[in-house]
Amino acid sequence: GGALMGLVSFLQFFGTYLIPVDFARRFDFNTVGTLNALALFYGFLLLLVAGFMFGARKRMDAIPRALRIGLWAAAFVFVLNLAVINFVNAWIGLLAGALVLTAYAMKGGSTADGAVRNSYFYGLLALVVIPLLFIFVRVPLFSSISMPIEVSPSAGSTISIATGNVWKGGIRPMLIGTGPATFQYPYALYHDRTINVTTFWNTRFVQGYSYATTLFATGGVFGAVALLLIIAGFCWCALRCMRTLPEHPLAGGLLGGGVLLLLAWFLYPANLTLNLSLFFTLGLLVAILHREGESDGGRWWRERTIQWTSPWATFAFSLAIVFLLSLSVAGAYTAIQRYRAALSSEAAIATVQQGGPTDTAIEQLSRATELERWNDKYFRFLSQGRLLRIQNLINESVRPNPPANLQADFQKEVENAIAAIQRAIELNPLEPFNYRTAGTIYEALIPYVPGADQAAITAYTRAEEYDPLNPLVPAERARSFMTMADLRQTLLSQGGVSAEDRQRVSQEREQALRNARESLIRAIDAKGDFATAHFLLSQVALREGRISDAIE
């Protein structure tokens, strides 16, 4: 299967697509993840093949010729894909795995037959030399193929973010982190300010430099300790295999592939496929050790047999089996529901982008929230869709002969939009986008709903607490203050306002403009070349009558 996948991906690099579906007609389409992750996976499979071919060298004549040719062809396909992708960390991992495999082979050869057969020894030597060439000679063999560039925080930056989250976030983040797939939250809080002068100032990285450094932030101290225990367990299994199983046909490849995947934890943000492959490797090593036993006939653990003979025990065991089966069915059903929710959300986004009916997009997003009720993203999208509907109703209100039920529809959409975004905040209070969306909704309602101005300011302030270095947040808050000032100016321009009310409204306007200026200064401090903040600051100066400052 891996060889077939390698053949498909290699042909895709040169414009030949064997999978007849539209979403697969991309040169980087694969079932593993990114192309760099695919390179690591191919390196793992190559070590498995090489280890098996060496481990079974004495029994190679008993293996069918077609299978032997298939193994050599699979190895060749994996090497071709690695050469095309040319990911340096994959070559480093392959080199480390090949060295371990060679050490295992030399030990097995010296203890079993006194020497390693030359052909296989040269093959292992090539497995060491080829990665060295690609590591030190960074010239792509296929320069016509432009590989996508992956960008991630540096190792030092990721460690700094993780350290800040552990020591500054409190007891809970220190012990268990922020949770799986939540690196973007500590990143927003603790990333270096200098990133704002780069083109990635508005990029939210969901993983750090590598899986290990990211786990320190998302898993805390307990996650880091668990990682070290897994590494220690693999090293212990590897040493026992070296000592007790010098000639097993699978052990060498599993050892080399495991070393590659372990090293990848420190060199790349590994995905689910790579992690499952590592646990699969570790499980097989444990199973091999258990089956083969120690060389002296002993076992490295105790075995205990439990017999279910009494009726109540049989009933309890049967009930447990039924429960596990039901849990499996429920898990499959949940996965299907999540997939359907994702499709509904993508359909809604496509509807909006193509200028389709807003009501259709809202209906699709509502279906997504029903299918996956615990995903704050779908509720946030739904609130944004209802905001579009609110803006459409506002536009209808200024047209001749507006609908009679316009006010009722407007009130209903406002309530639904606020309910959706409040639900999103309730589900994920760490997500600054939820607060920013709430601020945008309230900001649009400032001219029409009393109290919306303060609600917008509060929402933007909460967003800044979770994303303090993002210049967009204070700029958006300043925009709300400017809207408040413009409303006061409209009121002042109207007749029939008492002197006392005029003075009060004038003071509120001046205070709103001062608050807007302070927020924009915060945005400029975060990102000095933020053009939007400079433009809005000039607009504030114009409203304050400072023409020269506005021009500057």
C-alpha positions as CSV (number, residue, x, y, z in Angstrom):
1,G,0.0,0.0,0.0
2,G,2.8,2.4,0.8
3,A,4.5,1.6,-2.5
4,L,1.3,2.3,-4.4
5,M,0.9,5.6,-2.6
6,G,4.5,6.5,-3.4
7,L,3.9,5.7,-7.1
8,V,0.8,7.9,-7.2
9,S,2.5,10.8,-5.4
10,F,5.6,10.5,-7.6
11,L,3.5,10.7,-10.8
12,Q,1.5,13.6,-9.4
13,F,4.8,15.6,-9.1
14,F,5.1,15.5,-12.9
15,G,1.4,16.2,-13.7
16,T,0.0,12.7,-14.0
17,Y,-3.0,12.2,-11.8
18,L,-4.3,8.6,-11.3
19,I,-7.1,9.4,-8.9
20,P,-10.1,10.6,-11.0
21,V,-11.6,13.1,-8.5
22,D,-11.3,16.9,-8.6
23,F,-9.9,17.5,-5.1
24,A,-7.1,15.0,-5.8
25,R,-5.8,16.7,-8.9
26,R,-3.1,18.5,-7.1
27,F,0.6,17.6,-7.1
28,D,0.7,17.7,-3.2
29,F,-2.4,15.6,-2.6
30,N,-1.7,12.6,-0.3
31,T,-3.2,10.7,2.6
32,V,-0.5,11.6,5.2
33,G,-0.5,15.4,5.4
34,T,2.0,17.9,4.2
35,L,4.7,16.9,1.7
36,N,7.3,17.1,4.5
37,A,5.3,14.8,6.6
38,L,5.0,12.5,3.6
39,A,8.8,12.5,3.2
40,L,9.2,11.4,6.8
41,F,6.6,8.7,6.3
42,Y,8.4,7.4,3.2
43,G,11.7,7.4,5.2
44,F,10.0,5.3,7.8
45,L,8.6,2.8,5.2
46,L,12.0,2.6,3.5
47,L,13.7,1.6,6.8
48,L,11.0,-1.0,7.4
49,V,11.7,-2.5,3.9
50,A,15.5,-2.4,4.3
51,G,15.3,-4.0,7.8
52,F,13.1,-6.8,6.6
53,M,15.2,-7.5,3.6
54,F,18.3,-7.8,5.7
55,G,16.6,-9.7,8.5
56,A,15.2,-12.3,6.1
57,R,18.4,-12.6,4.0
58,K,19.0,-16.2,5.1
59,R,15.5,-17.1,4.1
60,M,15.3,-15.0,1.0
61,D,15.3,-18.0,-1.3
62,A,12.0,-19.1,0.3
63,I,10.4,-15.8,-0.4
64,P,8.6,-15.7,-3.8
65,R,10.5,-13.9,-6.5
66,A,7.6,-11.5,-7.1
67,L,7.6,-10.4,-3.5
68,R,11.4,-9.8,-3.6
69,I,11.0,-7.7,-6.7
70,G,8.2,-5.8,-5.1
71,L,10.3,-5.0,-2.0
72,W,13.1,-3.7,-4.2
73,A,10.7,-1.6,-6.3
74,A,9.0,-0.2,-3.1
75,A,12.4,0.9,-1.8
76,F,13.3,2.5,-5.1
77,V,9.9,4.4,-5.2
78,F,10.4,5.6,-1.6
79,V,13.9,6.9,-2.5
80,L,12.6,8.7,-5.5
81,N,9.9,10.5,-3.5
82,L,12.4,11.5,-0.9
83,A,14.7,12.9,-3.6
84,V,11.9,14.9,-5.2
85,I,10.6,16.3,-1.9
86,N,14.2,16.7,-0.6
87,F,13.2,17.6,3.0
88,V,16.4,17.9,5.0
89,N,14.9,16.8,8.3
90,A,13.6,13.6,6.6
91,W,17.2,12.9,5.4
92,I,18.5,13.5,8.9
93,G,15.9,11.1,10.4
94,L,16.7,8.5,7.6
95,L,20.4,8.8,8.4
96,A,19.9,8.2,12.1
97,G,17.6,5.3,11.4
98,A,20.0,3.8,8.9
99,L,22.8,4.0,11.5
100,V,20.8,2.2,14.1
101,L,19.8,-0.4,11.5
102,T,23.4,-0.9,10.4
103,A,24.5,-1.3,14.1
104,Y,21.8,-3.9,14.6
105,A,22.8,-5.7,11.3
106,M,26.5,-5.7,12.3
107,K,25.7,-7.1,15.7
108,G,23.5,-9.8,14.2
109,G,26.0,-10.7,11.6
110,S,28.8,-11.0,14.1
111,T,26.9,-13.2,16.5
112,A,25.1,-15.4,13.9
113,D,27.3,-16.2,10.9
114,G,30.5,-14.1,11.5
115,A,29.9,-11.7,8.6
116,V,27.2,-9.8,6.9
117,R,26.6,-10.8,3.3
118,N,28.3,-8.2,1.1
119,S,25.3,-7.3,-1.1
120,Y,23.2,-6.5,1.9
121,F,26.0,-4.7,3.7
122,Y,26.5,-2.5,0.6
123,G,22.8,-1.8,0.6
124,L,22.9,-0.6,4.2
125,L,26.0,1.4,3.4
126,A,24.1,3.1,0.6
127,L,21.2,3.8,3.0
128,V,23.8,5.8,5.1
129,V,25.6,7.5,2.2
130,I,22.6,8.8,0.3
131,P,21.1,10.8,3.1
132,L,24.6,12.3,3.8
133,L,24.8,13.5,0.2
134,F,21.4,15.1,0.3
135,I,22.1,16.7,3.7
136,F,25.3,18.4,2.7
137,V,24.6,19.0,-1.0
138,R,21.5,21.1,-1.0
139,V,21.0,21.1,-4.8
140,P,17.5,19.8,-5.8
141,L,17.6,17.1,-8.4
142,F,14.2,18.1,-9.8
143,S,14.5,21.9,-10.0
144,S,11.4,22.1,-12.3
145,I,9.2,21.1,-9.4
146,S,8.4,23.9,-7.0
147,M,7.7,22.6,-3.6
148,P,5.5,24.6,-1.2
149,I,7.3,26.2,1.7
150,E,6.2,25.4,5.2
151,V,6.7,28.2,7.8
152,S,6.7,27.6,11.5
153,P,8.1,29.4,14.6
154,S,11.7,28.7,15.4
155,A,12.7,26.2,18.0
156,G,13.8,29.0,20.4
157,S,10.6,31.0,19.8
158,T,8.5,27.9,20.5
159,I,10.3,27.1,23.7
160,S,9.9,30.7,24.8
161,I,6.2,30.5,24.1
162,A,5.9,27.2,26.0
163,T,7.9,28.5,28.9
164,G,5.8,31.6,29.1
165,N,2.6,29.5,29.1
166,V,4.0,27.1,31.8
167,W,5.3,29.7,34.2
168,K,2.9,32.6,33.6
169,G,-0.4,30.9,32.9
170,G,-1.0,29.5,36.3
171,I,-1.2,26.1,37.9
172,R,-3.5,24.5,35.3
173,P,-1.5,25.4,32.2
174,M,1.7,24.6,34.0
175,L,0.6,21.0,34.8
176,I,-1.6,20.0,31.8
177,G,-1.1,22.9,29.3
178,T,-3.9,24.4,27.3
179,G,-5.0,21.1,25.7
180,P,-4.4,19.3,22.4
181,A,-4.4,21.4,19.2
182,T,-4.4,24.7,21.2
183,F,-0.9,26.0,20.4
184,Q,-2.4,29.1,18.8
185,Y,-3.6,30.4,22.2
186,P,-0.3,30.5,24.0
187,Y,1.2,31.7,20.7
188,A,-1.1,34.7,20.7
189,L,-0.2,35.5,24.3
190,Y,3.6,35.0,24.4
191,H,5.1,35.2,20.9
192,D,7.9,37.7,20.2
193,R,6.8,41.2,19.4
194,T,9.4,41.3,16.5
195,I,7.1,39.0,14.5
196,N,4.9,42.0,13.9
197,V,7.5,43.5,11.6
198,T,7.4,40.5,9.3
199,T,4.9,39.3,6.8
200,F,3.6,36.8,9.3
201,W,2.3,39.4,11.8
202,N,-1.3,38.3,11.2
203,T,-0.6,34.6,11.0
204,R,-1.8,32.2,13.7
205,F,0.5,29.3,14.0
206,V,-1.3,26.2,15.2
207,Q,1.9,24.3,15.9
208,G,5.4,25.2,16.9
209,Y,8.8,24.2,15.5
210,S,8.3,20.5,16.4
211,Y,5.9,18.2,18.1
212,A,8.1,17.9,21.3
213,T,8.4,21.7,21.8
214,T,4.7,22.2,21.0
215,L,3.7,19.5,23.5
216,F,5.4,21.5,26.3
217,A,2.9,24.3,25.7
218,T,-0.2,22.3,25.0
219,G,0.5,19.4,27.4
220,G,2.4,21.2,30.2
221,V,4.7,19.4,32.6
222,F,2.7,16.2,32.6
223,G,2.8,16.1,28.8
224,A,6.5,16.6,28.7
225,V,7.0,13.8,31.3
226,A,4.8,11.5,29.3
227,L,6.9,12.2,26.2
228,L,10.1,11.4,28.0
229,L,8.6,8.1,29.3
230,I,7.6,7.1,25.8
231,I,11.2,7.8,24.6
232,A,12.6,5.9,27.5
233,G,10.3,3.0,26.8
234,F,11.4,2.8,23.2
235,C,15.1,3.0,24.1
236,W,14.6,0.2,26.6
237,C,12.9,-2.0,24.0
238,A,15.7,-1.1,21.5
239,L,18.4,-2.2,23.8
240,R,16.7,-5.5,24.6
241,C,16.2,-6.2,20.9
242,M,19.9,-5.5,20.3
243,R,20.9,-7.9,23.1
244,T,18.4,-10.7,22.7
245,L,17.0,-10.7,19.1
246,P,20.0,-10.3,16.8
247,E,18.4,-12.1,13.9
248,H,14.7,-11.2,13.9
249,P,13.5,-10.2,10.4
250,L,11.3,-7.3,11.7
251,A,13.3,-6.0,14.6
252,G,15.9,-4.1,12.6
253,G,13.5,-2.2,10.4
254,L,11.2,-1.3,13.4
255,L,14.2,0.0,15.4
256,G,15.4,2.2,12.5
257,G,11.9,3.4,11.7
258,G,11.2,4.1,15.3
259,V,14.4,6.2,15.6
260,L,13.4,8.2,12.6
261,L,9.9,8.9,14.0
262,L,11.3,9.7,17.5
263,L,13.7,12.2,16.0
264,A,10.9,13.7,13.9
265,W,9.2,14.6,17.2
266,F,12.1,17.0,17.7
267,L,12.5,18.2,14.1
268,Y,8.9,18.6,12.8
269,P,5.4,19.2,14.0
270,A,4.3,15.6,13.6
271,N,0.7,14.7,12.6
272,L,-1.6,11.9,13.5
273,T,-0.2,9.5,10.9
274,L,3.3,9.8,12.1
275,N,2.3,9.4,15.7
276,L,0.2,6.4,15.0
277,S,3.1,4.9,13.1
278,L,5.4,5.4,16.1
279,F,3.0,3.8,18.5
280,F,2.5,0.9,16.0
281,T,6.2,0.4,15.9
282,L,6.6,0.5,19.7
283,G,3.7,-2.0,20.1
284,L,5.3,-4.4,17.6
285,L,8.6,-4.3,19.3
286,V,7.0,-5.1,22.7
287,A,5.0,-7.9,21.0
288,I,8.2,-9.4,19.4
289,L,10.0,-9.2,22.7
290,H,7.2,-10.9,24.5
291,R,6.9,-13.7,21.9
292,E,10.5,-14.4,21.4
293,G,11.5,-14.0,25.1
294,E,14.9,-13.8,26.6
295,S,17.8,-15.8,25.1
296,D,17.8,-17.9,28.3
297,G,14.2,-19.0,28.0
298,G,12.8,-16.5,30.5
299,R,10.3,-13.8,30.0
300,W,10.8,-10.1,30.7
301,W,7.3,-9.8,32.3
302,R,5.0,-12.1,34.2
303,E,2.0,-13.7,32.6
304,R,-1.2,-14.2,34.4
305,T,-4.3,-15.9,33.0
306,I,-7.8,-14.8,34.1
307,Q,-10.7,-17.3,33.5
308,W,-14.3,-16.1,33.4
309,T,-16.2,-19.1,34.8
310,S,-18.9,-17.8,37.1
311,P,-22.2,-16.6,35.6
312,W,-21.9,-13.1,37.0
313,A,-18.4,-12.6,35.6
314,T,-19.5,-13.9,32.2
315,F,-22.5,-11.5,32.3
316,A,-20.2,-8.6,33.3
317,F,-17.7,-9.4,30.5
318,S,-20.5,-9.7,27.9
319,L,-21.9,-6.4,29.1
320,A,-18.5,-4.8,28.8
321,I,-18.2,-6.1,25.2
322,V,-21.6,-4.7,24.3
323,F,-20.7,-1.3,25.9
324,L,-17.4,-1.2,23.9
325,L,-19.3,-2.1,20.7
326,S,-21.9,0.6,21.3
327,L,-19.1,3.1,22.1
328,S,-17.5,2.2,18.7
329,V,-20.7,2.8,16.9
330,A,-21.2,6.1,18.7
331,G,-17.7,7.2,17.8
332,A,-18.2,6.3,14.1
333,Y,-21.5,8.2,14.1
334,T,-19.9,11.3,15.7
335,A,-17.1,11.2,13.1
336,I,-19.7,11.1,10.3
337,Q,-21.6,14.0,11.9
338,R,-18.4,16.1,12.2
339,Y,-17.7,15.4,8.5
340,R,-21.2,16.5,7.5
341,A,-20.8,19.6,9.6
342,A,-17.6,20.5,7.8
343,L,-19.2,20.0,4.5
344,S,-22.1,22.3,5.4
345,S,-19.8,24.9,6.7
346,E,-17.7,24.8,3.5
347,A,-20.9,25.0,1.4
348,A,-21.9,28.1,3.3
349,I,-18.6,29.8,2.8
350,A,-18.8,29.0,-0.9
351,T,-22.3,30.5,-1.1
352,V,-21.1,33.8,0.5
353,Q,-18.0,34.0,-1.7
354,Q,-20.1,33.4,-4.9
355,G,-22.6,36.1,-3.9
356,G,-25.4,33.6,-3.2
357,P,-28.4,34.2,-0.9
358,T,-27.5,35.0,2.7
359,D,-30.5,33.0,3.9
360,T,-29.1,29.9,2.2
361,A,-25.7,30.4,3.9
362,I,-27.4,30.9,7.3
363,E,-29.4,27.7,6.8
364,Q,-26.2,25.7,6.0
365,L,-24.4,27.1,9.0
366,S,-27.3,26.4,11.2
367,R,-27.2,22.8,10.0
368,A,-23.4,22.7,10.8
369,T,-24.1,23.8,14.4
370,E,-26.8,21.2,14.8
371,L,-24.5,18.4,13.6
372,E,-21.5,19.5,15.8
373,R,-22.8,21.4,18.8
374,W,-19.5,21.7,20.5
375,N,-17.5,23.5,17.8
376,D,-17.3,27.2,18.5
377,K,-16.1,27.9,15.0
378,Y,-19.5,27.0,13.4
379,F,-21.3,29.3,15.9
380,R,-18.9,32.1,15.1
381,F,-19.5,31.6,11.4
382,L,-23.2,31.6,12.0
383,S,-23.1,34.9,13.9
384,Q,-21.2,36.4,11.0
385,G,-23.8,35.1,8.5
386,R,-26.5,36.7,10.6
387,L,-24.5,39.9,10.7
388,L,-24.7,40.0,6.9
389,R,-28.4,39.5,7.2
390,I,-28.6,42.4,9.6
391,Q,-26.7,44.7,7.2
392,N,-29.1,43.7,4.5
393,L,-32.0,44.7,6.6
394,I,-30.4,48.0,7.4
395,N,-29.9,48.6,3.7
396,E,-33.6,47.8,3.1
397,S,-34.7,50.3,5.8
398,V,-33.4,53.3,3.7
399,R,-35.2,52.2,0.5
400,P,-38.6,53.5,-0.4
401,N,-41.5,51.4,1.0
402,P,-39.6,49.1,3.3
403,P,-41.3,45.8,4.4
404,A,-43.8,46.1,7.2
405,N,-42.2,43.5,9.3
406,L,-38.7,44.9,8.9
407,Q,-38.3,46.0,12.5
408,A,-39.4,42.6,13.8
409,D,-37.0,40.8,11.5
410,F,-34.2,43.1,12.5
411,Q,-34.8,42.5,16.2
412,K,-35.0,38.7,15.6
413,E,-31.7,38.7,13.6
414,V,-30.0,40.8,16.3
415,E,-31.0,38.3,19.0
416,N,-30.0,35.3,16.9
417,A,-26.6,36.8,16.1
418,I,-25.8,37.7,19.7
419,A,-27.0,34.3,20.9
420,A,-24.7,32.5,18.3
421,I,-21.6,34.5,19.2
422,Q,-22.3,34.1,23.0
423,R,-22.5,30.4,22.5
424,A,-19.2,30.4,20.6
425,I,-17.6,32.3,23.5
426,E,-19.1,29.9,26.0
427,L,-17.7,26.9,24.1
428,N,-14.2,28.4,23.7
429,P,-13.4,31.4,25.9
430,L,-9.7,31.4,24.9
431,E,-10.4,32.2,21.2
432,P,-9.8,35.9,20.6
433,F,-11.7,35.7,17.2
434,N,-14.9,35.0,19.2
435,Y,-14.6,38.3,21.1
436,R,-13.6,40.2,17.9
437,T,-16.6,38.9,16.1
438,A,-18.8,39.9,19.1
439,G,-17.2,43.3,18.9
440,T,-17.9,43.6,15.2
441,I,-21.6,42.7,15.7
442,Y,-22.1,45.2,18.5
443,E,-20.2,47.8,16.6
444,A,-22.6,47.5,13.7
445,L,-25.5,47.9,16.1
446,I,-24.2,51.1,17.8
447,P,-26.4,53.5,15.8
448,Y,-29.5,51.4,16.4
449,V,-29.3,49.6,19.8
450,P,-28.7,51.4,23.1
451,G,-25.7,50.0,25.0
452,A,-24.2,48.4,21.9
453,D,-21.2,50.8,22.1
454,Q,-20.1,49.6,25.5
455,A,-20.7,46.0,24.6
456,A,-18.4,46.5,21.6
457,I,-15.7,48.1,23.7
458,T,-15.9,45.3,26.3
459,A,-15.7,42.6,23.6
460,Y,-12.6,44.2,21.9
461,T,-11.0,44.6,25.3
462,R,-11.5,40.9,26.1
463,A,-10.0,40.0,22.7
464,E,-6.9,42.1,23.5
465,E,-6.5,40.1,26.8
466,Y,-6.1,36.9,24.8
467,D,-4.2,38.5,21.8
468,P,-2.3,41.4,23.3
469,L,0.2,41.9,20.4
470,N,-2.3,41.9,17.5
471,P,-2.6,45.5,16.3
472,L,-5.9,44.8,14.6
473,V,-7.7,44.5,18.0
474,P,-7.0,48.0,19.3
475,A,-7.6,49.4,15.8
476,E,-11.1,47.8,15.8
477,R,-11.8,49.1,19.3
478,A,-10.7,52.6,18.1
479,R,-13.1,52.3,15.2
480,S,-16.0,51.7,17.7
481,F,-14.9,54.8,19.7
482,M,-15.0,56.8,16.4
483,T,-18.5,55.6,15.7
484,M,-19.5,56.7,19.1
485,A,-18.0,60.1,18.6
486,D,-19.7,60.5,15.2
487,L,-23.1,59.7,16.7
488,R,-22.5,62.4,19.3
489,Q,-21.5,64.8,16.6
490,T,-24.8,64.1,14.7
491,L,-26.7,64.7,17.9
492,L,-24.9,68.1,18.4
493,S,-25.7,69.2,14.9
494,Q,-29.4,68.7,15.5
495,G,-31.5,71.5,16.9
496,G,-33.5,71.4,20.1
497,V,-30.7,70.2,22.3
498,S,-30.4,72.0,25.7
499,A,-27.2,73.6,26.8
500,E,-26.7,71.1,29.5
501,D,-27.2,68.1,27.2
502,R,-25.0,69.8,24.6
503,Q,-22.2,70.1,27.1
504,R,-22.6,66.5,28.2
505,V,-22.7,65.1,24.7
506,S,-19.7,67.3,23.7
507,Q,-17.7,65.9,26.6
508,E,-18.7,62.3,25.6
509,R,-17.6,63.0,22.1
510,E,-14.2,64.3,23.2
511,Q,-13.7,61.4,25.5
512,A,-14.5,58.9,22.8
513,L,-12.0,60.5,20.5
514,R,-9.3,60.5,23.2
515,N,-10.0,56.8,23.7
516,A,-9.8,56.1,20.0
517,R,-6.5,57.9,19.8
518,E,-5.1,55.9,22.8
519,S,-6.2,52.6,21.2
520,L,-4.6,53.6,17.9
521,I,-1.4,54.5,19.6
522,R,-1.4,51.0,21.2
523,A,-1.9,49.5,17.7
524,I,1.1,51.5,16.3
525,D,3.2,50.5,19.3
526,A,2.5,46.8,18.5
527,K,3.2,47.3,14.7
528,G,4.8,50.6,13.7
529,D,4.1,50.3,10.0
530,F,0.4,49.4,10.5
531,A,-1.2,51.6,7.8
532,T,-4.8,51.2,9.0
533,A,-3.9,52.6,12.4
534,H,-2.1,55.6,10.9
535,F,-5.0,56.3,8.7
536,L,-7.6,56.1,11.5
537,L,-5.3,58.3,13.7
538,S,-5.4,60.9,11.0
539,Q,-9.2,60.7,10.9
540,V,-9.3,61.2,14.7
541,A,-7.1,64.3,14.3
542,L,-9.5,65.6,11.7
543,R,-12.5,65.1,14.0
544,E,-10.6,67.0,16.7
545,G,-9.8,69.8,14.4
546,R,-6.0,69.2,14.3
547,I,-5.6,69.5,10.6
548,S,-1.8,69.7,10.7
549,D,-1.5,66.6,12.8
550,A,-3.8,64.8,10.4
551,I,-1.6,65.7,7.4
552,E,1.5,64.5,9.2
